[in-house]
Amino acid sequence: MDKFIFAQGQFPNVFFWFTVIAVAWSLPWKGVALWKAAQNRDRCWFVALLLINTLAMLDILYTYVWSKKKK
């Protein structure tokens, strides 16, 4: 049982580092996407991006696909 990978408290350490990496990855993308949504006055997108956490997938798609500057 000692050779089990998550034995004796190793799982919380793995979970901690996964969380740190996920936050470090998604926070800048969320910031850029929220900034673009605010600049384009897309209220629905702003609320959706603020509330839905998809590890930056929705944020990246909004930034490059749907956030074209309105004329």
Summary of the structure (lengths in Angstrom):
residues: 71
radius of gyration: 17.5
end to end distance: 64.3
largest distance: 64.3
contacts: 153
relative contact order: 0.14
helix: 73%
strand: 0%
